[in-house]
Amino acid sequence: MVNMTDRLKSAVILSIISTPSKLGLWNEVTLPPGEILRGLNPVQRKVQEIIKQKYSGDTDKVSDLIIESCIRKKIRIITIWDSDYPQMLKEIHNPPLVLYSSGNIRESRMISIVGTRNSDVKSEEITRKISGRASLMGFTVVSGMASGIDRNAHLGALTAGGGTIAVLPGGTDMVYPYKNSDIYRMISESQFSGVVSEYPPGIGTAQKWTFARRNRIISGLSEAVIVVQAPLKSGAMITARYAVEQNRDLYVCPGNAFDDNYSGCNELIKQGASLFSDMNDFFTELSPGSESPGIQSFEKRESKNLEKPATQTARETEIFVTEEFTGKVELKIIEELKTTEIVIDEFLRRNNFSADEMNQGITVLEIAGYISRKGSRLCKL
């Protein structure tokens, strides 16, 4: 019988070896890790430089130090040979041989929400709404705990009381960026959330390539990836490319055609990514025929939260709506929908808004469940 400690040590050693692709390690994962390790000669057992700088150049010593550190810091080690290794991640090209996790990485359906660090207020609002609704529908929201869109993806799920997973470019004990320490703390306190990484404790984030490698895990864990706001050259675009390679559903929120921070989103849409504008449609595509009870349950819960006393005045209702939606386009749409449906082309001619501003406003209101778009017309739900 194989000693479980030896099995774990062998798996950790395989995960820290340089050039695993050249060694063909992923072609042999059907074998026990100890058997794969015995097939390597001492020269091939070279420690990755990023690991060597922190620990040692000796694989046996490094693995012992890593396992000891994980025990001390209560970090769980999940290997690709374990039954609780995420099944969807196991199916991607070159999955991590070992995952380090802190918190609760439960078995559930997952979606990823990603975007730029330099996000605007509107895209952050959209992100929180998508994330919050997805959480209440039972999905775990995955992102990279970066500033901007990632932060709001985690925040939306946590605020809704749902689960979220932060995939880090360094060890799970290394908070990056530090200003997201509050999100890290909230995740650690959530019974449904956790932090994962393919790097052991103590590994920092100095190397840019660790961010790119991290992104394949974000998409790999998920059945769908949503890009909210992203320039052409961004980590979110790398995640989108991984999503396509991994055969994941890719959704993109539209943005201003003249805003560089949306240039990546618009390019993805041109290349055939699905347009994200309606939460119900999104869940219908993910789970045809099985999502309706969940959506109805969520909408009842949300409407209950938004219920106002029968004695509430029209003025109070107006104040409530203007606090919820602050964009000029949204407020104008809400105002006109009080009396009639809106024909989009006629609305644009009457008001001094661009088509891009109109699309963004419609997206915000649709995701919030305030309006429905029927072809060229908008109506209040």
N, C-alpha and C positions, 0 to 999 in steps of 0.2 A: 504493500500500500504506500502511495506517495505521501510524504510528509507535507502538510499544507504550508508550513513555514518555508520549506525548500522550494515549493511550487511558486509561492509569492516572490521569494528572492530571485528565482530564475526569471520570472516575468518582469520584475523591476530592472534587472540587468539588461534584458533584451530591449526594454524601452529607452535605455540611456545610451545604447550603442550608436556610434556614428554610422552614417550611410546605410540605414536599414533596408532601403529600397535596393541598393546594389547587392546587398547580401541576400535579397529575396525572402526576407523574414515574413512578409505578408502572404507569401505563397505557401507558408508552412504552418500557419496558425491552427490548422486542424490537428497538429501534433501537440503533445504536452510541452509547456515551455522549457522544462528541464531537458527534454530530448532534443529540442531545437538548439539549446545552448551547448549541449555536448557535441553538436556537429560543427561548432565554430572553433577555429584555432585561436591562439592567444593574440595574434596580430589583428584578427577581425574583431576582437573584443575591446575596441578602442572607445573610450568615453567621449560623448559629445562635448565640445569645447565649453559650451555654456554651462554644462553640469560640472565639468572638471574644474572650472574657475571657482565654483562655490564649494565643492566637496573634495574630490580626489581624482587621480587618473586610474586608480585601481577599481575595477568593476565590483569585486566582492566587497571591498571596503565601502564604496559609494552606496551600494544597495543596503548594506547594514545601517549606514548613517541615515539614509532616507527613511527606511522603515522605522527606525528609532524615533526620528523626528516626527513622523506621522502619528505614532502612538502617543508621543508627548503632547502634540498639538491637537489630538483628536481629529485627524484628517484621515478619511477613509481611502483605501486603495482598491480600485475596481479594475480588474484585468479583463482583457478581451476573451479570456478563457472562462470567465465567471458567468453564471446564468443570469445575473442581474445587470450585466453590461447592457446599455441601451441598444435595443435591437436595430433601430433605424441607423444609428451611428455605425454599427458593425457592418452595414451594407455598403458604406461609401468606399471610394478608392483610398487606400492607405489610412485606415482609421487609427486613432491612438492605441497603442498596445496596452497602455495603462492610463486610467483616469484617476486623478486625485480630487476628492470631493469633500466639501464641508457643508453641513446642513442636511437637508432632506432632498435627495434626488429621487423622487417617487416615479413610479411607472405611470405615465399619463400621455395623452396626446399633446403635442407641442407645436407651437408656431413661433417663428422668429420675427422680430421687428427691429429694423436697423436703419441707420441714416447718419447724416453729418453731425460732427461735433459743433459746428457753427449754425445751429438751427435757429429759426425764427419762432416767434411766439405762436403763430398760427399752426405751424407744423408740430410744435410741442403739444398744443391742445389736441390736435388730431391724433397724435401718438397715444396720449393718455386715454382718450376715448376708445380707441381701438383696443388697447391693452386691457382696459377695465372691462369692456364688454366680453372680450375673449376669455378673460379669467372667470367671469361669472357664468360663461358657457362651459366651463370645465377644462379649458385649455391651459397649459403651463406656458408662460411667455418667456422666450429665450432672447437674450441680447448680450452685448459685450461690456456692459457697465462703463462705457466711455461717457464723456460729457454729451450734452445735446439730446439727440433722439434716443440713444441707448438709455440714458438716465430716465427719461420720461416713460420709456417702455416698461422699465422695472417699476417705476413709481406708480403708474396706472394700475398694474397688477396688484401691487402691495396695498394700495389705497382701497382697492375693491375687495381685499381680503383673499385674493387668489394666490397662485403659485408663480414664481419666476425663477429662472436659472441664469446666473451671470457666468459667462465663459471668459476666463481671464487669460491674458498673454504671458503671465508669470505664475508663480506659485499661488495657491489659494490663500496663503497667509500674507500676501503682498497686496495691499489695497492700492489700486491704480485706476484713475488719478486719485490723489489723496482727498481732494474736495468731495469725492463721492463716498467718503467714509460713512456718511449718514445712511446711504443706500446699502452699503455693505452691512452695517449694523442692523438695519431693518430686515434684510434678507436672513441674517443669522438668527433673528428673533421670530421669523415666520416659520410656522410648522410645515408649510407647504413649499418652501423655497431653499435654494442652495447655491453654492459656488463650485465650479469645476474648472479643471485645467489639466493639460497633459504634462505639465512641468511640476516637479516635486517642490516641497517647501523651500523657501529662501531664494528661489530663482526670480530675479527682477525682470524688468521690461525694457532694458536698454537697447535690445536689438529689434529693429523695425520688422524683420522677417517673422518674429514670433507673433506679431499682430495678424499678419496675413495667414499664417498657419492656424491661428486661433479661429479665423473666420470659417474655415471648412468644418469646424466642430459646431459652430452656431447653426449653420444650415443643415449639417448632417444630423443633428438631433431632431430636426423639425420636419413636419410634412409640408409646410408652406412657409415662405419667406415674404415679408412685406417690407418694401423700401418706401419710407415716407418722404424723405428729402435728402438728396445726395448729388454732389457735383460729379463730373466725369471721372476725376481722379480722386477716389476716396475708398476707404475700407469697405463701405457699403456696396460699392460696385464689385469689389472682389468677392464679397459674400454672395451677391447676385449671380456672378459667374459660377461660383461653386454650386449654387442652387440648381442652375441649369444642368451642370455636369452630373449632379447627383439625382437628377430627375425629380426635383422638388417643384411644387407649384410656386410660381413667382408672381407677386402682385405689386403694383406700383401706384402710389398716389400722384396725381398730376400736379404740375406746378407752373409758375410763370416762365414762359418761353425765353424771356430776356434776363432771367435771374440765374447766374452761374451755379448757385447752390441747388438748382433743380435740373441742371443740364444732364446729369446722369439719369434722373428719373425719366425725363423726356426721351432720352436716347433708348432706354430700356423699353419704353412703350412703343417706339418706332420699330424696335427689333421684335416685337410680338408679345411682350409681357402683358399679363392681364391688368386691366385698369381697376383699381380699388376705389369704389365710391359708395358702396352700400354693404352694411354689415350682414344683413339677411342674405343677400346674394352670395356673399363670401362663404357663409356657413352652408348654404345650399350646395355650392360647388364642392366644398370639402366633404360633406356628408349628405348626399342626395337622399331625400325621403326620411331621414332620421333626425333632422335638426329642429323640426318645427316645435315639439314640446319644449325644448330648451329655450328657443327664442321666445316663445310665448311666456314661459316662466320668467325669463329675464325682463321682458317688456312689462309684465305685471308688477315685478319687483321695482323696476325703475319708475313706472308711472305712480306707484304707491309712494315712493320717495318724493315725487314731484307734486303729489296731490296738495291742493290748497283749499282752505276752508270755504264753505259755500258763501260765507259773508265777505269773502275777499273782493275788493273793488277792482274795477278795470285798471285803475292807476297802479295798484299793487301788482297786478298781473304784468303790466307793462314794465315795472321796475324789475320784476323777477326775470323776464325775458332779456332785458338789456344787460343784466348782470351776467347771464349765462353766455350770451354772444356779444362780442365787442367790436367785431369788424364792421366797417361801413356797409359792405355789400350784404352781409348777413342781416344787419338791422333793417336795411331797405327792403330786402326780400320779405322779412317777417312783417314789416309794416304793410306792404302791398297785399300779402296773402291774407290779411285780416278781412278783406272784402271780396277778393276774387283770385282765380288762378292766374299764374304768370306765364306769358309766352316769352321765352328767353330772348329772342331777337328783338321783340318790341321793348322789353325791359332795358336792353342795352341801348336802344335808340333814345329812350326817355331819360336815361341816367348816364352820367359821365364815368362809366366803368369800362375797363378793358375786358376782352374775352378771357384772359388769364385770371384776372381778379374774380370774374364771374364763376369760372370753374372751381377756383379755390373756395369761394363762399358756398357754392352748392355742395361741395365735398364735405365741408364742416357741418352743414345743416343736415345732410343725408346721414352722415355717420352718427350725429347726435340723435337721429330718429325724429327730427322735427318736420322734414319735408320728404316728399317722394317725387322723383323725376320720371315723367311719362313722355318719352321722346323729347319734343321741343317745349314741353310744358312742365311747370312746377306746381304742386299742390300741397297743401298743409295736411299732415297726418292727424 
